[in-house]
Every structure is written in structure tokens, then in C-alpha cells.
Amino acid sequence: MIGIAPTSFNPREGEHRIITAVGSDKKTITLDAPFDYKHFAEIQHYGDDFIDMRAEVGLLSRNVVYRGDPETSGPN
């Protein structure tokens, strides 16, 4: 499952989708349903500056566990 951040001013337009297939080019994915909202993706040019304006996408179907060294970490 992936999470897609909103690109509008409405924070409720974030979405979750399930990846059902990965293309042979390893760059194209197929999702279980179309998006409910438009997600803006473009690089904006402001003078000499470039701002990447694309939605963040996060993998939600894996657990990541951070553990400290038991000898140097506190009990918490």
C-alpha cells in the first residue's frame, strides 16, 4: 500500500492505494483504483531557482523499526 500526499491546500486530499502491478521498466506502476483528487506534478521555475512541486509518495506496507544499541541506549 502507498500513501500519496495532497498537492492542494486541502490536507484531506491525501490518498491510499494498493500497487497491483509493476511494469517491466520498473518505473511504471498500476494501482487498484484511480485517484479521487488531482495531484499536481511539475518543476516550477522562479528566476534562477527550480522548485520540484510533486506529491510525496510513501510505502505504507512495510514496517521500519529503529533500535538503539542496548549498551548505550537508555531503558526507553
PDB file of N, H, CA, C and O in Angstrom:
ATOM      1  N   MET A   1       0.853  -1.166   0.000  1.00  0.00           N
ATOM      2  CA  MET A   1       0.000   0.000   0.000  1.00  0.00           C
ATOM      3  C   MET A   1       0.904   1.235   0.000  1.00  0.00           C
ATOM      4  O   MET A   1       1.951   1.255   0.646  1.00  0.00           O
ATOM      5  N   ILE A   2       0.479   2.258  -0.733  1.00  0.00           N
ATOM      6  H   ILE A   2      -0.372   2.243  -1.258  1.00  0.00           H
ATOM      7  CA  ILE A   2       1.208   3.518  -0.766  1.00  0.00           C
ATOM      8  C   ILE A   2       0.288   4.647  -0.315  1.00  0.00           C
ATOM      9  O   ILE A   2      -0.934   4.557  -0.433  1.00  0.00           O
ATOM     10  N   GLY A   3       0.891   5.694   0.196  1.00  0.00           N
ATOM     11  H   GLY A   3       1.883   5.767   0.291  1.00  0.00           H
ATOM     12  CA  GLY A   3       0.173   6.907   0.554  1.00  0.00           C
ATOM     13  C   GLY A   3       0.647   8.035  -0.344  1.00  0.00           C
ATOM     14  O   GLY A   3       1.849   8.185  -0.562  1.00  0.00           O
ATOM     15  N   ILE A   4      -0.271   8.826  -0.866  1.00  0.00           N
ATOM     16  H   ILE A   4      -1.247   8.704  -0.688  1.00  0.00           H
ATOM     17  CA  ILE A   4       0.050   9.943  -1.754  1.00  0.00           C
ATOM     18  C   ILE A   4      -0.388  11.221  -1.047  1.00  0.00           C
ATOM     19  O   ILE A   4      -1.554  11.373  -0.682  1.00  0.00           O
ATOM     20  N   ALA A   5       0.561  12.141  -0.858  1.00  0.00           N
ATOM     21  H   ALA A   5       1.508  12.018  -1.155  1.00  0.00           H
ATOM     22  CA  ALA A   5       0.268  13.392  -0.163  1.00  0.00           C
ATOM     23  C   ALA A   5      -0.555  14.310  -1.062  1.00  0.00           C
ATOM     24  O   ALA A   5      -0.467  14.225  -2.287  1.00  0.00           O
ATOM     25  N   PRO A   6      -1.359  15.189  -0.454  1.00  0.00           N
ATOM     26  CA  PRO A   6      -2.109  16.156  -1.263  1.00  0.00           C
ATOM     27  C   PRO A   6      -1.167  17.215  -1.835  1.00  0.00           C
ATOM     28  O   PRO A   6      -0.123  17.513  -1.255  1.00  0.00           O
ATOM     29  N   THR A   7      -1.548  17.769  -2.966  1.00  0.00           N
ATOM     30  H   THR A   7      -2.396  17.527  -3.437  1.00  0.00           H
ATOM     31  CA  THR A   7      -0.776  18.875  -3.551  1.00  0.00           C
ATOM     32  C   THR A   7      -1.596  20.153  -3.598  1.00  0.00           C
ATOM     33  O   THR A   7      -1.154  21.153  -4.163  1.00  0.00           O
ATOM     34  N   SER A   8      -2.767  20.130  -3.021  1.00  0.00           N
ATOM     35  H   SER A   8      -3.126  19.318  -2.562  1.00  0.00           H
ATOM     36  CA  SER A   8      -3.604  21.326  -2.950  1.00  0.00           C
ATOM     37  C   SER A   8      -3.474  21.926  -1.549  1.00  0.00           C
ATOM     38  O   SER A   8      -2.631  21.495  -0.763  1.00  0.00           O
ATOM     39  N   PHE A   9      -4.290  22.899  -1.246  1.00  0.00           N
ATOM     40  H   PHE A   9      -4.975  23.249  -1.885  1.00  0.00           H
ATOM     41  CA  PHE A   9      -4.302  23.488   0.082  1.00  0.00           C
ATOM     42  C   PHE A   9      -5.208  22.719   1.039  1.00  0.00           C
ATOM     43  O   PHE A   9      -5.327  23.087   2.207  1.00  0.00           O
ATOM     44  N   ASN A  10      -5.848  21.654   0.551  1.00  0.00           N
ATOM     45  H   ASN A  10      -5.752  21.356  -0.398  1.00  0.00           H
ATOM     46  CA  ASN A  10      -6.741  20.846   1.382  1.00  0.00           C
ATOM     47  C   ASN A  10      -5.988  19.605   1.875  1.00  0.00           C
ATOM     48  O   ASN A  10      -5.711  18.705   1.083  1.00  0.00           O
ATOM     49  N   PRO A  11      -5.654  19.544   3.159  1.00  0.00           N
ATOM     50  CA  PRO A  11      -4.890  18.395   3.655  1.00  0.00           C
ATOM     51  C   PRO A  11      -5.667  17.085   3.638  1.00  0.00           C
ATOM     52  O   PRO A  11      -5.080  16.023   3.844  1.00  0.00           O
ATOM     53  N   ARG A  12      -6.962  17.137   3.399  1.00  0.00           N
ATOM     54  H   ARG A  12      -7.439  18.000   3.232  1.00  0.00           H
ATOM     55  CA  ARG A  12      -7.780  15.920   3.363  1.00  0.00           C
ATOM     56  C   ARG A  12      -7.742  15.209   2.015  1.00  0.00           C
ATOM     57  O   ARG A  12      -8.420  14.198   1.830  1.00  0.00           O
ATOM     58  N   GLU A  13      -6.963  15.723   1.079  1.00  0.00           N
ATOM     59  H   GLU A  13      -6.412  16.545   1.229  1.00  0.00           H
ATOM     60  CA  GLU A  13      -6.898  15.115  -0.250  1.00  0.00           C
ATOM     61  C   GLU A  13      -5.750  14.119  -0.384  1.00  0.00           C
ATOM     62  O   GLU A  13      -5.388  13.734  -1.496  1.00  0.00           O
ATOM     63  N   GLY A  14      -5.183  13.706   0.728  1.00  0.00           N
ATOM     64  H   GLY A  14      -5.477  14.018   1.632  1.00  0.00           H
ATOM     65  CA  GLY A  14      -4.221  12.609   0.697  1.00  0.00           C
ATOM     66  C   GLY A  14      -4.954  11.312   0.406  1.00  0.00           C
ATOM     67  O   GLY A  14      -6.128  11.171   0.748  1.00  0.00           O
ATOM     68  N   GLU A  15      -4.271  10.363  -0.224  1.00  0.00           N
ATOM     69  H   GLU A  15      -3.318  10.477  -0.502  1.00  0.00           H
ATOM     70  CA  GLU A  15      -4.950   9.131  -0.632  1.00  0.00           C
ATOM     71  C   GLU A  15      -4.091   7.908  -0.361  1.00  0.00           C
ATOM     72  O   GLU A  15      -2.871   8.008  -0.228  1.00  0.00           O
ATOM     73  N   HIS A  16      -4.739   6.752  -0.282  1.00  0.00           N
ATOM     74  H   HIS A  16      -5.730   6.670  -0.391  1.00  0.00           H
ATOM     75  CA  HIS A  16      -4.067   5.463  -0.148  1.00  0.00           C
ATOM     76  C   HIS A  16      -4.465   4.593  -1.332  1.00  0.00           C
ATOM     77  O   HIS A  16      -5.628   4.574  -1.734  1.00  0.00           O
ATOM     78  N   ARG A  17      -3.508   3.883  -1.882  1.00  0.00           N
ATOM     79  H   ARG A  17      -2.563   3.898  -1.555  1.00  0.00           H
ATOM     80  CA  ARG A  17      -3.788   2.950  -2.973  1.00  0.00           C
ATOM     81  C   ARG A  17      -2.915   1.713  -2.823  1.00  0.00           C
ATOM     82  O   ARG A  17      -1.884   1.744  -2.152  1.00  0.00           O
ATOM     83  N   ILE A  18      -3.338   0.628  -3.453  1.00  0.00           N
ATOM     84  H   ILE A  18      -4.176   0.602  -3.999  1.00  0.00           H
ATOM     85  CA  ILE A  18      -2.574  -0.615  -3.456  1.00  0.00           C
ATOM     86  C   ILE A  18      -1.951  -0.800  -4.834  1.00  0.00           C
ATOM     87  O   ILE A  18      -2.622  -0.656  -5.856  1.00  0.00           O
ATOM     88  N   ILE A  19      -0.668  -1.119  -4.851  1.00  0.00           N
ATOM     89  H   ILE A  19      -0.123  -1.237  -4.021  1.00  0.00           H
ATOM     90  CA  ILE A  19       0.030  -1.395  -6.113  1.00  0.00           C
ATOM     91  C   ILE A  19      -0.352  -2.804  -6.548  1.00  0.00           C
ATOM     92  O   ILE A  19      -0.150  -3.766  -5.806  1.00  0.00           O
ATOM     93  N   THR A  20      -0.906  -2.922  -7.757  1.00  0.00           N
ATOM     94  H   THR A  20      -1.070  -2.141  -8.359  1.00  0.00           H
ATOM     95  CA  THR A  20      -1.320  -4.234  -8.259  1.00  0.00           C
ATOM     96  C   THR A  20      -0.350  -4.805  -9.280  1.00  0.00           C
ATOM     97  O   THR A  20      -0.363  -6.009  -9.536  1.00  0.00           O
ATOM     98  N   ALA A  21       0.498  -3.954  -9.874  1.00  0.00           N
ATOM     99  H   ALA A  21       0.509  -2.975  -9.666  1.00  0.00           H
ATOM    100  CA  ALA A  21       1.474  -4.447 -10.853  1.00  0.00           C
ATOM    101  C   ALA A  21       2.607  -3.437 -10.986  1.00  0.00           C
ATOM    102  O   ALA A  21       2.425  -2.237 -10.779  1.00  0.00           O
ATOM    103  N   VAL A  22       3.778  -3.952 -11.336  1.00  0.00           N
ATOM    104  H   VAL A  22       3.926  -4.926 -11.505  1.00  0.00           H
ATOM    105  CA  VAL A  22       4.943  -3.115 -11.619  1.00  0.00           C
ATOM    106  C   VAL A  22       5.365  -3.412 -13.045  1.00  0.00           C
ATOM    107  O   VAL A  22       5.528  -4.575 -13.416  1.00  0.00           O
ATOM    108  N   GLY A  23       5.545  -2.355 -13.861  1.00  0.00           N
ATOM    109  H   GLY A  23       5.412  -1.411 -13.560  1.00  0.00           H
ATOM    110  CA  GLY A  23       5.913  -2.521 -15.260  1.00  0.00           C
ATOM    111  C   GLY A  23       7.310  -3.098 -15.435  1.00  0.00           C
ATOM    112  O   GLY A  23       8.128  -3.045 -14.516  1.00  0.00           O
ATOM    113  N   SER A  24       7.581  -3.641 -16.593  1.00  0.00           N
ATOM    114  H   SER A  24       6.918  -3.685 -17.340  1.00  0.00           H
ATOM    115  CA  SER A  24       8.891  -4.239 -16.874  1.00  0.00           C
ATOM    116  C   SER A  24      10.010  -3.202 -16.835  1.00  0.00           C
ATOM    117  O   SER A  24      11.173  -3.553 -16.640  1.00  0.00           O
ATOM    118  N   ASP A  25       9.665  -1.923 -17.020  1.00  0.00           N
ATOM    119  H   ASP A  25       8.719  -1.638 -17.178  1.00  0.00           H
ATOM    120  CA  ASP A  25      10.673  -0.854 -16.946  1.00  0.00           C
ATOM    121  C   ASP A  25      11.013  -0.477 -15.505  1.00  0.00           C
ATOM    122  O   ASP A  25      11.906   0.338 -15.272  1.00  0.00           O
ATOM    123  N   LYS A  26      10.299  -1.074 -14.526  1.00  0.00           N
ATOM    124  H   LYS A  26       9.574  -1.736 -14.715  1.00  0.00           H
ATOM    125  CA  LYS A  26      10.468  -0.807 -13.096  1.00  0.00           C
ATOM    126  C   LYS A  26      10.203   0.651 -12.723  1.00  0.00           C
ATOM    127  O   LYS A  26      10.594   1.089 -11.642  1.00  0.00           O
ATOM    128  N   LYS A  27       9.543   1.410 -13.605  1.00  0.00           N
ATOM    129  H   LYS A  27       9.225   1.054 -14.484  1.00  0.00           H
ATOM    130  CA  LYS A  27       9.213   2.807 -13.348  1.00  0.00           C
ATOM    131  C   LYS A  27       7.718   3.066 -13.399  1.00  0.00           C
ATOM    132  O   LYS A  27       7.263   4.136 -12.995  1.00  0.00           O
ATOM    133  N   THR A  28       6.952   2.109 -13.886  1.00  0.00           N
ATOM    134  H   THR A  28       7.321   1.240 -14.214  1.00  0.00           H
ATOM    135  CA  THR A  28       5.514   2.267 -14.066  1.00  0.00           C
ATOM    136  C   THR A  28       4.787   1.313 -13.121  1.00  0.00           C
ATOM    137  O   THR A  28       5.106   0.126 -13.060  1.00  0.00           O
ATOM    138  N   ILE A  29       3.802   1.844 -12.378  1.00  0.00           N
ATOM    139  H   ILE A  29       3.543   2.808 -12.428  1.00  0.00           H
ATOM    140  CA  ILE A  29       3.008   1.000 -11.501  1.00  0.00           C
ATOM    141  C   ILE A  29       1.539   1.094 -11.886  1.00  0.00           C
ATOM    142  O   ILE A  29       1.094   2.094 -12.449  1.00  0.00           O
ATOM    143  N   THR A  30       0.803   0.053 -11.578  1.00  0.00           N
ATOM    144  H   THR A  30       1.164  -0.759 -11.120  1.00  0.00           H
ATOM    145  CA  THR A  30      -0.645   0.032 -11.759  1.00  0.00           C
ATOM    146  C   THR A  30      -1.258   0.001 -10.365  1.00  0.00           C
ATOM    147  O   THR A  30      -0.827  -0.766  -9.504  1.00  0.00           O
ATOM    148  N   LEU A  31      -2.262   0.836 -10.149  1.00  0.00           N
ATOM    149  H   LEU A  31      -2.612   1.459 -10.848  1.00  0.00           H
ATOM    150  CA  LEU A  31      -2.918   0.925  -8.851  1.00  0.00           C
ATOM    151  C   LEU A  31      -4.284   0.268  -8.888  1.00  0.00           C
ATOM    152  O   LEU A  31      -4.839   0.027  -9.960  1.00  0.00           O
ATOM    153  N   ASP A  32      -4.822  -0.018  -7.716  1.00  0.00           N
ATOM    154  H   ASP A  32      -4.371   0.178  -6.845  1.00  0.00           H
ATOM    155  CA  ASP A  32      -6.105  -0.708  -7.626  1.00  0.00           C
ATOM    156  C   ASP A  32      -7.298   0.161  -7.987  1.00  0.00           C
ATOM    157  O   ASP A  32      -8.372  -0.366  -8.276  1.00  0.00           O
ATOM    158  N   ALA A  33      -7.137   1.491  -7.976  1.00  0.00           N
ATOM    159  H   ALA A  33      -6.264   1.919  -7.741  1.00  0.00           H
ATOM    160  CA  ALA A  33      -8.248   2.398  -8.291  1.00  0.00           C
ATOM    161  C   ALA A  33      -7.678   3.737  -8.744  1.00  0.00           C
ATOM    162  O   ALA A  33      -6.557   4.093  -8.378  1.00  0.00           O
ATOM    163  N   PRO A  34      -8.445   4.480  -9.538  1.00  0.00           N
ATOM    164  CA  PRO A  34      -7.993   5.822  -9.916  1.00  0.00           C
ATOM    165  C   PRO A  34      -7.972   6.755  -8.705  1.00  0.00           C
ATOM    166  O   PRO A  34      -8.630   6.492  -7.699  1.00  0.00           O
ATOM    167  N   PHE A  35      -7.221   7.831  -8.809  1.00  0.00           N
ATOM    168  H   PHE A  35      -6.686   8.045  -9.627  1.00  0.00           H
ATOM    169  CA  PHE A  35      -7.189   8.821  -7.735  1.00  0.00           C
ATOM    170  C   PHE A  35      -8.523   9.556  -7.669  1.00  0.00           C
ATOM    171  O   PHE A  35      -9.182   9.763  -8.688  1.00  0.00           O
ATOM    172  N   ASP A  36      -8.906   9.944  -6.473  1.00  0.00           N
ATOM    173  H   ASP A  36      -8.371   9.776  -5.645  1.00  0.00           H
ATOM    174  CA  ASP A  36     -10.118  10.732  -6.279  1.00  0.00           C
ATOM    175  C   ASP A  36      -9.857  12.221  -6.499  1.00  0.00           C
ATOM    176  O   ASP A  36     -10.780  12.977  -6.803  1.00  0.00           O
ATOM    177  N   TYR A  37      -8.595  12.643  -6.344  1.00  0.00           N
ATOM    178  H   TYR A  37      -7.846  12.028  -6.097  1.00  0.00           H
ATOM    179  CA  TYR A  37      -8.231  14.053  -6.453  1.00  0.00           C
ATOM    180  C   TYR A  37      -7.080  14.208  -7.440  1.00  0.00           C
ATOM    181  O   TYR A  37      -6.334  13.264  -7.702  1.00  0.00           O
ATOM    182  N   LYS A  38      -6.951  15.405  -7.974  1.00  0.00           N
ATOM    183  H   LYS A  38      -7.557  16.172  -7.761  1.00  0.00           H
ATOM    184  CA  LYS A  38      -5.840  15.717  -8.862  1.00  0.00           C
ATOM    185  C   LYS A  38      -4.589  15.944  -8.010  1.00  0.00           C
ATOM    186  O   LYS A  38      -4.651  16.615  -6.979  1.00  0.00           O
ATOM    187  N   HIS A  39      -3.462  15.389  -8.437  1.00  0.00           N
ATOM    188  H   HIS A  39      -3.412  14.844  -9.274  1.00  0.00           H
ATOM    189  CA  HIS A  39      -2.185  15.572  -7.755  1.00  0.00           C
ATOM    190  C   HIS A  39      -1.228  16.247  -8.727  1.00  0.00           C
ATOM    191  O   HIS A  39      -0.839  15.665  -9.739  1.00  0.00           O
ATOM    192  N   PHE A  40      -0.856  17.471  -8.409  1.00  0.00           N
ATOM    193  H   PHE A  40      -1.171  17.944  -7.586  1.00  0.00           H
ATOM    194  CA  PHE A  40      -0.022  18.316  -9.263  1.00  0.00           C
ATOM    195  C   PHE A  40       1.411  17.772  -9.286  1.00  0.00           C
ATOM    196  O   PHE A  40       1.939  17.353  -8.256  1.00  0.00           O
ATOM    197  N   ALA A  41       2.031  17.785 -10.469  1.00  0.00           N
ATOM    198  H   ALA A  41       1.601  18.125 -11.305  1.00  0.00           H
ATOM    199  CA  ALA A  41       3.421  17.351 -10.599  1.00  0.00           C
ATOM    200  C   ALA A  41       4.103  18.171 -11.676  1.00  0.00           C
ATOM    201  O   ALA A  41       3.853  17.984 -12.867  1.00  0.00           O
ATOM    202  N   GLU A  42       4.965  19.080 -11.250  1.00  0.00           N
ATOM    203  H   GLU A  42       5.169  19.233 -10.283  1.00  0.00           H
ATOM    204  CA  GLU A  42       5.688  19.923 -12.201  1.00  0.00           C
ATOM    205  C   GLU A  42       6.884  20.545 -11.498  1.00  0.00           C
ATOM    206  O   GLU A  42       6.894  20.667 -10.274  1.00  0.00           O
ATOM    207  N   ILE A  43       7.881  20.935 -12.261  1.00  0.00           N
ATOM    208  H   ILE A  43       7.873  20.836 -13.256  1.00  0.00           H
ATOM    209  CA  ILE A  43       9.007  21.693 -11.735  1.00  0.00           C
ATOM    210  C   ILE A  43       8.769  23.152 -12.088  1.00  0.00           C
ATOM    211  O   ILE A  43       8.698  23.514 -13.262  1.00  0.00           O
ATOM    212  N   GLN A  44       8.648  23.987 -11.060  1.00  0.00           N
ATOM    213  H   GLN A  44       8.706  23.692 -10.106  1.00  0.00           H
ATOM    214  CA  GLN A  44       8.377  25.406 -11.244  1.00  0.00           C
ATOM    215  C   GLN A  44       9.692  26.165 -11.348  1.00  0.00           C
ATOM    216  O   GLN A  44      10.644  25.873 -10.624  1.00  0.00           O
ATOM    217  N   HIS A  45       9.740  27.141 -12.251  1.00  0.00           N
ATOM    218  H   HIS A  45       8.966  27.378 -12.838  1.00  0.00           H
ATOM    219  CA  HIS A  45      10.924  27.971 -12.438  1.00  0.00           C
ATOM    220  C   HIS A  45      10.636  29.372 -11.913  1.00  0.00           C
ATOM    221  O   HIS A  45       9.672  30.011 -12.335  1.00  0.00           O
ATOM    222  N   TYR A  46      11.461  29.844 -11.001  1.00  0.00           N
ATOM    223  H   TYR A  46      12.244  29.325 -10.658  1.00  0.00           H
ATOM    224  CA  TYR A  46      11.348  31.182 -10.446  1.00  0.00           C
ATOM    225  C   TYR A  46      12.712  31.850 -10.579  1.00  0.00           C
ATOM    226  O   TYR A  46      13.574  31.695  -9.714  1.00  0.00           O
ATOM    227  N   GLY A  47      12.903  32.595 -11.669  1.00  0.00           N
ATOM    228  H   GLY A  47      12.203  32.721 -12.372  1.00  0.00           H
ATOM    229  CA  GLY A  47      14.207  33.199 -11.930  1.00  0.00           C
ATOM    230  C   GLY A  47      15.243  32.116 -12.143  1.00  0.00           C
ATOM    231  O   GLY A  47      15.114  31.308 -13.063  1.00  0.00           O
ATOM    232  N   ASP A  48      16.264  32.088 -11.311  1.00  0.00           N
ATOM    233  H   ASP A  48      16.369  32.745 -10.564  1.00  0.00           H
ATOM    234  CA  ASP A  48      17.308  31.067 -11.407  1.00  0.00           C
ATOM    235  C   ASP A  48      17.023  29.860 -10.520  1.00  0.00           C
ATOM    236  O   ASP A  48      17.824  28.926 -10.480  1.00  0.00           O
ATOM    237  N   ASP A  49      15.904  29.863  -9.813  1.00  0.00           N
ATOM    238  H   ASP A  49      15.254  30.622  -9.845  1.00  0.00           H
ATOM    239  CA  ASP A  49      15.574  28.776  -8.892  1.00  0.00           C
ATOM    240  C   ASP A  49      14.576  27.814  -9.519  1.00  0.00           C
ATOM    241  O   ASP A  49      13.719  28.209 -10.309  1.00  0.00           O
ATOM    242  N   PHE A  50      14.705  26.544  -9.151  1.00  0.00           N
ATOM    243  H   PHE A  50      15.401  26.223  -8.509  1.00  0.00           H
ATOM    244  CA  PHE A  50      13.803  25.499  -9.589  1.00  0.00           C
ATOM    245  C   PHE A  50      13.209  24.841  -8.348  1.00  0.00           C
ATOM    246  O   PHE A  50      13.940  24.446  -7.440  1.00  0.00           O
ATOM    247  N   ILE A  51      11.890  24.725  -8.310  1.00  0.00           N
ATOM    248  H   ILE A  51      11.296  25.046  -9.048  1.00  0.00           H
ATOM    249  CA  ILE A  51      11.222  24.099  -7.176  1.00  0.00           C
ATOM    250  C   ILE A  51      10.443  22.894  -7.683  1.00  0.00           C
ATOM    251  O   ILE A  51       9.563  23.019  -8.535  1.00  0.00           O
ATOM    252  N   ASP A  52      10.779  21.727  -7.146  1.00  0.00           N
ATOM    253  H   ASP A  52      11.493  21.626  -6.454  1.00  0.00           H
ATOM    254  CA  ASP A  52      10.116  20.481  -7.516  1.00  0.00           C
ATOM    255  C   ASP A  52       8.785  20.411  -6.785  1.00  0.00           C
ATOM    256  O   ASP A  52       8.760  20.286  -5.560  1.00  0.00           O
ATOM    257  N   MET A  53       7.677  20.490  -7.516  1.00  0.00           N
ATOM    258  H   MET A  53       7.697  20.592  -8.511  1.00  0.00           H
ATOM    259  CA  MET A  53       6.335  20.549  -6.931  1.00  0.00           C
ATOM    260  C   MET A  53       5.574  19.254  -7.225  1.00  0.00           C
ATOM    261  O   MET A  53       4.575  19.261  -7.944  1.00  0.00           O
ATOM    262  N   ARG A  54       6.056  18.153  -6.666  1.00  0.00           N
ATOM    263  H   ARG A  54       6.868  18.147  -6.082  1.00  0.00           H
ATOM    264  CA  ARG A  54       5.380  16.870  -6.853  1.00  0.00           C
ATOM    265  C   ARG A  54       4.978  16.310  -5.498  1.00  0.00           C
ATOM    266  O   ARG A  54       5.627  16.584  -4.488  1.00  0.00           O
ATOM    267  N   ALA A  55       3.923  15.537  -5.481  1.00  0.00           N
ATOM    268  H   ALA A  55       3.396  15.315  -6.301  1.00  0.00           H
ATOM    269  CA  ALA A  55       3.436  14.949  -4.228  1.00  0.00           C
ATOM    270  C   ALA A  55       4.418  13.913  -3.705  1.00  0.00           C
ATOM    271  O   ALA A  55       5.043  13.181  -4.472  1.00  0.00           O
ATOM    272  N   GLU A  56       4.541  13.865  -2.386  1.00  0.00           N
ATOM    273  H   GLU A  56       4.033  14.460  -1.762  1.00  0.00           H
ATOM    274  CA  GLU A  56       5.321  12.814  -1.763  1.00  0.00           C
ATOM    275  C   GLU A  56       4.524  11.517  -1.817  1.00  0.00           C
ATOM    276  O   GLU A  56       3.299  11.521  -1.694  1.00  0.00           O
ATOM    277  N   VAL A  57       5.232  10.415  -2.001  1.00  0.00           N
ATOM    278  H   VAL A  57       6.227  10.412  -2.101  1.00  0.00           H
ATOM    279  CA  VAL A  57       4.619   9.094  -2.016  1.00  0.00           C
ATOM    280  C   VAL A  57       5.387   8.239  -1.021  1.00  0.00           C
ATOM    281  O   VAL A  57       6.617   8.190  -1.052  1.00  0.00           O
ATOM    282  N   GLY A  58       4.658   7.569  -0.140  1.00  0.00           N
ATOM    283  H   GLY A  58       3.659   7.609  -0.115  1.00  0.00           H
ATOM    284  CA  GLY A  58       5.313   6.745   0.873  1.00  0.00           C
ATOM    285  C   GLY A  58       4.807   5.320   0.843  1.00  0.00           C
ATOM    286  O   GLY A  58       3.619   5.069   0.640  1.00  0.00           O
ATOM    287  N   LEU A  59       5.724   4.389   1.047  1.00  0.00           N
ATOM    288  H   LEU A  59       6.689   4.592   1.212  1.00  0.00           H
ATOM    289  CA  LEU A  59       5.360   2.979   1.123  1.00  0.00           C
ATOM    290  C   LEU A  59       4.838   2.693   2.521  1.00  0.00           C
ATOM    291  O   LEU A  59       5.562   2.879   3.499  1.00  0.00           O
ATOM    292  N   LEU A  60       3.593   2.245   2.629  1.00  0.00           N
ATOM    293  H   LEU A  60       3.006   2.094   1.834  1.00  0.00           H
ATOM    294  CA  LEU A  60       2.948   2.032   3.924  1.00  0.00           C
ATOM    295  C   LEU A  60       2.858   0.560   4.317  1.00  0.00           C
ATOM    296  O   LEU A  60       2.431   0.246   5.429  1.00  0.00           O
ATOM    297  N   SER A  61       3.249  -0.336   3.432  1.00  0.00           N
ATOM    298  H   SER A  61       3.595  -0.081   2.529  1.00  0.00           H
ATOM    299  CA  SER A  61       3.046  -1.757   3.695  1.00  0.00           C
ATOM    300  C   SER A  61       4.276  -2.443   4.280  1.00  0.00           C
ATOM    301  O   SER A  61       4.315  -3.671   4.354  1.00  0.00           O
ATOM    302  N   ARG A  62       5.273  -1.680   4.695  1.00  0.00           N
ATOM    303  H   ARG A  62       5.242  -0.683   4.635  1.00  0.00           H
ATOM    304  CA  ARG A  62       6.449  -2.266   5.337  1.00  0.00           C
ATOM    305  C   ARG A  62       6.651  -1.610   6.694  1.00  0.00           C
ATOM    306  O   ARG A  62       6.397  -0.418   6.867  1.00  0.00           O
ATOM    307  N   ASN A  63       7.096  -2.380   7.622  1.00  0.00           N
ATOM    308  H   ASN A  63       7.303  -3.348   7.481  1.00  0.00           H
ATOM    309  CA  ASN A  63       7.413  -1.849   8.945  1.00  0.00           C
ATOM    310  C   ASN A  63       8.897  -1.512   8.989  1.00  0.00           C
ATOM    311  O   ASN A  63       9.735  -2.282   8.520  1.00  0.00           O
ATOM    312  N   VAL A  64       9.206  -0.371   9.549  1.00  0.00           N
ATOM    313  H   VAL A  64       8.525   0.254   9.931  1.00  0.00           H
ATOM    314  CA  VAL A  64      10.585   0.026   9.765  1.00  0.00           C
ATOM    315  C   VAL A  64      10.763   0.172  11.263  1.00  0.00           C
ATOM    316  O   VAL A  64      10.024   0.915  11.909  1.00  0.00           O
ATOM    317  N   VAL A  65      11.730  -0.525  11.816  1.00  0.00           N
ATOM    318  H   VAL A  65      12.330  -1.129  11.292  1.00  0.00           H
ATOM    319  CA  VAL A  65      11.977  -0.489  13.239  1.00  0.00           C
ATOM    320  C   VAL A  65      13.354   0.115  13.475  1.00  0.00           C
ATOM    321  O   VAL A  65      14.351  -0.345  12.920  1.00  0.00           O
ATOM    322  N   TYR A  66      13.395   1.150  14.306  1.00  0.00           N
ATOM    323  H   TYR A  66      12.585   1.524  14.758  1.00  0.00           H
ATOM    324  CA  TYR A  66      14.660   1.768  14.696  1.00  0.00           C
ATOM    325  C   TYR A  66      14.998   1.271  16.096  1.00  0.00           C
ATOM    326  O   TYR A  66      14.205   1.412  17.027  1.00  0.00           O
ATOM    327  N   ARG A  67      16.180   0.691  16.231  1.00  0.00           N
ATOM    328  H   ARG A  67      16.825   0.577  15.475  1.00  0.00           H
ATOM    329  CA  ARG A  67      16.605   0.205  17.539  1.00  0.00           C
ATOM    330  C   ARG A  67      17.979   0.773  17.847  1.00  0.00           C
ATOM    331  O   ARG A  67      18.864   0.820  16.993  1.00  0.00           O
ATOM    332  N   GLY A  68      18.129   1.196  19.069  1.00  0.00           N
ATOM    333  H   GLY A  68      17.410   1.157  19.763  1.00  0.00           H
ATOM    334  CA  GLY A  68      19.421   1.684  19.512  1.00  0.00           C
ATOM    335  C   GLY A  68      20.279   0.547  20.023  1.00  0.00           C
ATOM    336  O   GLY A  68      19.809  -0.579  20.180  1.00  0.00           O
ATOM    337  N   ASP A  69      21.524   0.845  20.278  1.00  0.00           N
ATOM    338  H   ASP A  69      21.906   1.760  20.150  1.00  0.00           H
ATOM    339  CA  ASP A  69      22.451  -0.112  20.856  1.00  0.00           C
ATOM    340  C   ASP A  69      22.053  -0.329  22.315  1.00  0.00           C
ATOM    341  O   ASP A  69      22.008   0.641  23.071  1.00  0.00           O
ATOM    342  N   PRO A  70      21.762  -1.557  22.741  1.00  0.00           N
ATOM    343  CA  PRO A  70      21.305  -1.783  24.110  1.00  0.00           C
ATOM    344  C   PRO A  70      22.329  -1.370  25.182  1.00  0.00           C
ATOM    345  O   PRO A  70      21.954  -1.091  26.321  1.00  0.00           O
ATOM    346  N   GLU A  71      23.590  -1.332  24.826  1.00  0.00           N
ATOM    347  H   GLU A  71      23.895  -1.558  23.901  1.00  0.00           H
ATOM    348  CA  GLU A  71      24.602  -0.958  25.807  1.00  0.00           C
ATOM    349  C   GLU A  71      24.671   0.552  26.031  1.00  0.00           C
ATOM    350  O   GLU A  71      25.037   1.002  27.116  1.00  0.00           O
ATOM    351  N   THR A  72      24.317   1.341  25.002  1.00  0.00           N
ATOM    352  H   THR A  72      24.019   0.975  24.120  1.00  0.00           H
ATOM    353  CA  THR A  72      24.429   2.785  25.122  1.00  0.00           C
ATOM    354  C   THR A  72      23.085   3.484  25.156  1.00  0.00           C
ATOM    355  O   THR A  72      23.030   4.671  25.477  1.00  0.00           O
ATOM    356  N   SER A  73      22.000   2.796  24.839  1.00  0.00           N
ATOM    357  H   SER A  73      22.045   1.832  24.578  1.00  0.00           H
ATOM    358  CA  SER A  73      20.667   3.397  24.851  1.00  0.00           C
ATOM    359  C   SER A  73      20.061   3.289  26.231  1.00  0.00           C
ATOM    360  O   SER A  73      20.354   2.356  26.977  1.00  0.00           O
ATOM    361  N   GLY A  74      19.216   4.246  26.567  1.00  0.00           N
ATOM    362  H   GLY A  74      18.978   5.004  25.961  1.00  0.00           H
ATOM    363  CA  GLY A  74      18.518   4.216  27.847  1.00  0.00           C
ATOM    364  C   GLY A  74      17.413   3.178  27.824  1.00  0.00           C
ATOM    365  O   GLY A  74      17.163   2.570  26.784  1.00  0.00           O
ATOM    366  N   PRO A  75      16.750   2.964  28.942  1.00  0.00           N
ATOM    367  CA  PRO A  75      15.695   1.945  29.017  1.00  0.00           C
ATOM    368  C   PRO A  75      14.470   2.278  28.178  1.00  0.00           C
ATOM    369  O   PRO A  75      13.668   1.386  27.901  1.00  0.00           O
ATOM    370  N   ASN A  76      14.298   3.521  27.767  1.00  0.00           N
ATOM    371  H   ASN A  76      14.950   4.245  27.992  1.00  0.00           H
ATOM    372  CA  ASN A  76      13.143   3.884  26.948  1.00  0.00           C
ATOM    373  C   ASN A  76      13.442   3.676  25.505  1.00  0.00           C
ATOM    374  O   ASN A  76      12.588   3.928  24.655  1.00  0.00           O
TER     375      ASN A  76
END
